[in-house]
Amino acid sequence: MIPPLIPSIEAAKAIDFHRKDALVVATSSALRDWNQVSKRRDLDIDLTDCMDRAPAVGLGLCLARPDRKVLVLDCDATLRTDLAGLATIGESKPENFVHFVFEDAAFTSTDGIPIRGMDNLDFAAIARASGYAQTYEFDSLEDLLIGLEEVMVQTGPTFVVIKVLRDDNPHPFPERSMAEGWAEVRETLSAEL
């Protein structure tokens, strides 16, 4: 039986509501939703060409800007391609790192066809074993909305699995290039100094 699921766009809205001035690295299907809801695109890094590198990019930003919370919006399929990155994050212990994984529990993005091996992966357990300080899992929107208050004040690295249901008609990727996004973030951060 499939548990209650959170519409992925609602998960993105909930994160945006709690983000404050955090930098956000988003990729894959999570980026499609994030692009629709983010109110601070000047602080968003869109990864469209190197989707499995979101955790590494987020870690680099955490180390470069320990004064600023960094949120990584990842997807189960992209994270699966580079699970080793979790160990690097756990070892580095960035206190300002929050890693969200949108887990497509109903396999909507693959027309309901399970991705081989995904049902055997417990991402939260892998993150804990890799050294993440905190892990959370949410499968209802109400729990996510309430739980994000706690998530956002934790000392990281923090790992959050959100069981989502994707829209059958996915939103488009952002029109700006990765280079344009980086330039906008760099300009915003430089203006703050």
PAPA-237702 format. One record per atom (N, C-alpha, C): residue in one letter; x, y, z. Coordinates in steps of 0.2 Angstrom, whole numbers, padded with zeros to 4 digits, always signed. Layout:
N
aXYZ...
! end
This chain:
193
m+0004-0006+0000m+0000+0000+0000m+0004+0006+0000i+0003+0011-0004i+0007+0017-0005i+0004+0022+0001p+0009+0024+0005p+0007+0029+0010p+0005+0036+0007p+0002+0040+0012p+0000+0046+0010p+0006+0050+0007l+0005+0053+0001l+0010+0057-0002l+0009+0064-0002i+0015+0068-0003i+0015+0075-0003i+0015+0077-0010p+0011+0081-0013p+0012+0084-0020p+0019+0087-0020s+0023+0086-0025s+0030+0089-0025s+0030+0096-0025i+0025+0099-0029i+0025+0107-0029i+0023+0109-0022e+0019+0106-0018e+0018+0108-0011e+0024+0107-0006a+0028+0102-0008a+0034+0101-0004a+0039+0107-0005a+0039+0109-0012a+0043+0115-0013a+0041+0121-0010k+0034+0122-0010k+0031+0128-0007k+0033+0128+0000a+0032+0123+0004a+0034+0122+0011a+0041+0124+0012i+0046+0122+0008i+0053+0123+0009i+0054+0131+0008d+0051+0133+0003d+0052+0140+0001d+0049+0145+0007f+0044+0143+0010f+0041+0147+0016f+0046+0147+0021h+0050+0142+0023h+0054+0142+0028h+0062+0144+0027r+0063+0145+0020r+0070+0146+0018r+0074+0152+0021k+0070+0157+0022k+0073+0164+0024k+0078+0166+0019d+0084+0167+0020d+0089+0169+0016d+0094+0164+0014a+0092+0157+0014a+0096+0152+0013a+0098+0151+0005l+0104+0149+0004l+0106+0147-0003l+0102+0141-0005v+0100+0140-0011v+0097+0134-0013v+0100+0131-0019v+0102+0125-0019v+0104+0121-0024v+0099+0116-0026a+0096+0117-0032a+0091+0112-0034a+0092+0109-0041t+0090+0102-0041t+0091+0099-0047t+0086+0094-0049s+0086+0092-0055s+0081+0087-0058s+0074+0089-0057s+0069+0084-0055s+0062+0086-0054s+0061+0091-0049a+0065+0091-0044a+0064+0096-0038a+0065+0103-0041l+0070+0103-0045l+0071+0110-0048l+0065+0112-0052r+0062+0108-0056r+0056+0110-0060r+0051+0113-0055d+0050+0110-0050d+0045+0113-0045d+0048+0119-0041w+0054+0119-0039w+0057+0125-0036w+0057+0131-0040n+0058+0130-0047n+0058+0136-0051n+0051+0139-0051q+0046+0136-0050q+0039+0138-0050q+0037+0142-0044v+0041+0141-0038v+0038+0143-0032v+0044+0148-0028s+0050+0147-0030s+0055+0151-0026s+0054+0159-0027k+0054+0162-0021k+0053+0169-0021k+0060+0173-0021r+0066+0169-0020r+0072+0172-0020r+0077+0168-0026r+0075+0169-0032r+0079+0166-0037r+0086+0169-0037d+0087+0175-0034d+0094+0177-0034d+0098+0174-0029l+0095+0169-0026l+0099+0165-0021l+0099+0157-0023d+0097+0156-0029d+0096+0149-0031d+0101+0147-0036i+0104+0141-0035i+0108+0138-0040i+0105+0132-0043d+0104+0133-0050d+0100+0128-0054d+0105+0123-0057l+0105+0116-0055l+0109+0112-0058l+0105+0108-0064t+0106+0109-0070t+0103+0106-0075t+0108+0101-0079d+0114+0103-0079d+0119+0099-0083d+0123+0094-0079c+0123+0094-0073c+0126+0090-0068c+0122+0088-0062m+0116+0085-0064m+0111+0083-0059m+0113+0079-0053d+0118+0075-0054d+0120+0071-0048d+0125+0074-0043r+0127+0080-0045r+0132+0084-0041r+0129+0089-0036a+0122+0089-0035a+0119+0094-0031a+0122+0094-0024p+0123+0088-0021p+0126+0088-0014p+0133+0090-0014a+0137+0089-0019a+0144+0091-0019a+0144+0099-0019v+0140+0102-0024v+0139+0109-0025v+0137+0112-0018g+0132+0109-0015g+0130+0112-0009g+0135+0112-0003l+0139+0106-0003l+0144+0106+0002l+0149+0112+0001g+0151+0113-0006g+0156+0118-0007g+0153+0125-0005l+0147+0126-0006l+0144+0132-0004l+0144+0133+0004c+0143+0127+0007c+0143+0127+0015c+0150+0129+0017l+0155+0126+0014l+0162+0127+0016l+0164+0135+0015a+0162+0137+0009a+0163+0144+0007a+0159+0149+0011r+0153+0148+0013r+0149+0152+0017r+0146+0149+0023p+0150+0148+0028p+0148+0145+0034p+0142+0149+0038d+0142+0155+0036d+0137+0160+0039d+0130+0160+0036r+0129+0156+0031r+0123+0155+0027r+0121+0148+0027k+0114+0147+0028k+0111+0140+0028k+0111+0139+0020v+0113+0132+0018v+0112+0130+0012v+0108+0124+0011l+0103+0124+0007l+0098+0119+0006l+0099+0116-0001v+0099+0109-0001v+0100+0105-0007v+0094+0102-0008l+0090+0103-0014l+0084+0100-0016l+0086+0094-0021d+0086+0088-0019d+0088+0083-0023d+0083+0078-0025c+0084+0073-0029c+0079+0068-0030c+0082+0061-0029d+0077+0056-0028d+0080+0050-0026d+0084+0047-0032a+0082+0047-0038a+0085+0044-0044a+0092+0048-0045t+0093+0054-0044t+0099+0057-0045t+0104+0056-0039l+0101+0056-0033l+0105+0054-0027l+0108+0047-0028r+0104+0043-0030r+0106+0036-0031r+0112+0035-0035t+0114+0039-0040t+0119+0039-0044t+0126+0041-0041d+0126+0044-0035d+0132+0046-0032d+0131+0046-0024l+0129+0040-0021l+0128+0039-0014l+0135+0041-0010a+0140+0040-0013a+0147+0041-0010a+0147+0048-0007g+0144+0053-0011g+0144+0060-0009g+0142+0061-0002l+0137+0057+0001l+0134+0057+0007l+0140+0056+0013a+0145+0052+0011a+0150+0051+0016a+0155+0057+0016t+0156+0060+0011t+0160+0066+0011t+0157+0071+0015i+0150+0072+0014i+0146+0077+0018i+0146+0075+0025g+0145+0069+0027g+0145+0067+0034g+0152+0068+0037e+0157+0067+0034e+0164+0068+0036e+0166+0075+0037s+0163+0079+0033s+0165+0087+0033s+0161+0090+0038k+0155+0087+0040k+0151+0090+0045k+0149+0097+0045p+0146+0100+0039p+0144+0107+0038p+0138+0108+0042e+0138+0112+0047e+0133+0113+0051e+0127+0117+0048n+0128+0120+0042n+0123+0124+0039n+0120+0121+0033f+0121+0114+0032f+0119+0110+0027f+0112+0106+0028v+0107+0107+0024v+0101+0104+0024v+0100+0100+0017h+0099+0094+0017h+0099+0090+0011h+0092+0087+0011f+0088+0090+0006f+0081+0087+0005f+0081+0082-0001v+0078+0076+0000v+0077+0072-0006v+0070+0071-0007f+0068+0072-0013f+0061+0071-0015f+0061+0064-0018e+0058+0060-0013e+0057+0053-0015e+0051+0051-0019d+0051+0049-0025d+0045+0048-0029d+0042+0041-0027a+0039+0041-0022a+0036+0035-0019a+0031+0031-0024a+0028+0035-0028a+0023+0032-0033a+0026+0031-0040f+0033+0032-0040f+0036+0031-0047f+0032+0035-0053t+0029+0041-0051t+0026+0045-0056t+0030+0046-0062s+0036+0048-0061s+0041+0051-0066s+0042+0045-0071t+0041+0039-0069t+0043+0033-0073t+0036+0029-0075d+0030+0033-0075d+0024+0030-0077d+0022+0024-0072g+0024+0025-0066g+0022+0020-0061g+0027+0013-0061i+0032+0013-0065i+0036+0008-0066i+0042+0009-0061p+0042+0004-0056p+0048+0005-0051p+0055+0005-0054i+0059+0009-0051i+0066+0009-0053i+0069+0003-0050r+0072-0001-0053r+0076-0007-0050r+0080-0005-0045g+0079-0008-0039g+0084-0007-0033g+0082-0001-0029m+0077+0003-0031m+0075+0009-0027m+0071+0007-0021d+0067+0002-0021d+0063+0000-0015d+0068-0003-0010n+0074-0005-0011n+0079-0008-0006n+0083-0002-0003l+0082+0004-0005l+0086+0009-0002l+0083+0013+0003d+0086+0014+0009d+0083+0018+0014d+0088+0024+0015f+0086+0029+0011f+0091+0035+0011f+0092+0038+0018a+0087+0038+0022a+0089+0041+0029a+0094+0037+0033a+0093+0030+0032a+0098+0026+0036a+0105+0027+0033i+0105+0027+0026i+0112+0028+0023i+0115+0035+0025a+0111+0040+0026a+0113+0047+0028a+0116+0046+0035r+0112+0043+0039r+0114+0042+0046r+0121+0039+0047a+0121+0033+0043a+0127+0029+0043a+0133+0033+0040s+0132+0038+0036s+0137+0042+0033s+0139+0048+0037g+0136+0049+0043g+0138+0054+0047g+0134+0061+0048y+0128+0060+0044y+0123+0066+0045y+0121+0067+0052a+0121+0073+0055a+0119+0074+0062a+0112+0072+0063q+0107+0074+0059q+0100+0073+0060q+0097+0070+0053t+0092+0066+0054t+0088+0064+0048t+0081+0064+0050y+0077+0066+0045y+0069+0066+0045y+0066+0063+0039e+0060+0060+0040e+0056+0058+0034e+0049+0060+0035f+0046+0063+0030f+0039+0065+0029f+0035+0062+0024d+0029+0060+0025d+0025+0058+0020d+0018+0061+0020s+0017+0066+0024s+0011+0070+0024s+0013+0077+0024l+0009+0081+0021l+0010+0088+0020l+0010+0092+0027e+0005+0090+0031e+0004+0093+0038e+0010+0092+0042d+0013+0086+0042d+0019+0084+0046d+0025+0088+0043l+0025+0089+0037l+0031+0092+0034l+0030+0100+0036l+0025+0103+0035l+0024+0110+0037l+0026+0111+0044i+0024+0107+0048i+0026+0108+0056i+0033+0106+0057g+0035+0100+0054g+0042+0098+0055g+0048+0102+0052l+0046+0106+0047l+0051+0110+0044l+0054+0116+0049e+0050+0118+0053e+0052+0123+0058e+0058+0120+0062e+0057+0114+0064e+0063+0110+0068e+0069+0109+0063v+0067+0106+0058v+0073+0105+0053v+0077+0111+0052m+0074+0117+0051m+0078+0123+0049m+0082+0126+0054v+0081+0124+0060v+0085+0126+0066v+0090+0121+0068q+0091+0115+0066q+0095+0110+0068q+0102+0112+0066t+0107+0109+0069t+0114+0109+0067t+0115+0103+0063g+0118+0105+0057g+0118+0100+0052g+0125+0096+0052p+0126+0092+0047p+0122+0091+0041p+0115+0088+0043t+0110+0090+0040t+0103+0087+0041t+0101+0084+0034f+0098+0079+0035f+0095+0075+0029f+0087+0074+0030v+0084+0076+0025v+0076+0076+0025v+0074+0072+0019v+0070+0066+0020v+0067+0063+0014v+0060+0065+0014i+0057+0067+0009i+0050+0069+0008i+0047+0065+0002k+0042+0061+0004k+0039+0056+0000k+0034+0060-0004v+0035+0061-0011v+0031+0065-0015v+0028+0061-0020l+0023+0065-0023l+0019+0062-0029l+0020+0068-0034r+0023+0066-0040r+0024+0071-0045r+0018+0072-0049d+0018+0078-0052d+0012+0080-0057d+0014+0076-0063d+0008+0074-0066d+0009+0070-0073d+0012+0075-0078n+0011+0081-0078n+0013+0086-0082n+0018+0090-0079p+0025+0088-0079p+0030+0092-0075p+0031+0099-0078h+0033+0103-0073h+0034+0110-0075h+0041+0110-0079p+0042+0115-0083p+0048+0115-0087p+0054+0117-0083f+0060+0116-0085f+0066+0118-0082f+0067+0125-0082p+0070+0129-0078p+0071+0136-0079p+0074+0138-0085e+0072+0144-0088e+0075+0146-0094e+0082+0149-0094r+0084+0151-0088r+0091+0154-0087r+0096+0148-0087s+0102+0149-0089s+0107+0144-0089s+0110+0144-0082m+0114+0138-0081m+0117+0138-0075m+0122+0143-0074a+0125+0146-0079a+0130+0151-0078a+0127+0158-0076e+0121+0159-0079e+0117+0165-0078e+0115+0165-0070g+0113+0159-0068g+0111+0158-0061g+0116+0159-0056w+0122+0156-0058w+0128+0157-0054w+0130+0165-0053a+0130+0168-0059a+0131+0175-0059a+0126+0179-0055e+0120+0177-0055e+0115+0181-0051e+0116+0180-0044v+0118+0174-0042v+0119+0172-0035v+0126+0176-0032r+0131+0176-0037r+0137+0179-0035r+0136+0187-0034e+0132+0190-0038e+0131+0197-0038e+0127+0198-0032t+0122+0194-0030t+0118+0195-0024t+0122+0195-0018l+0126+0190-0017l+0131+0189-0011l+0136+0194-0011s+0139+0197-0017s+0144+0202-0017s+0141+0209-0014a+0134+0210-0016a+0131+0216-0014a+0130+0216-0006e+0130+0210-0003e+0129+0210+0004e+0135+0212+0008l+0141+0211+0005l+0147+0213+0009l+0148+0220+0010
! end
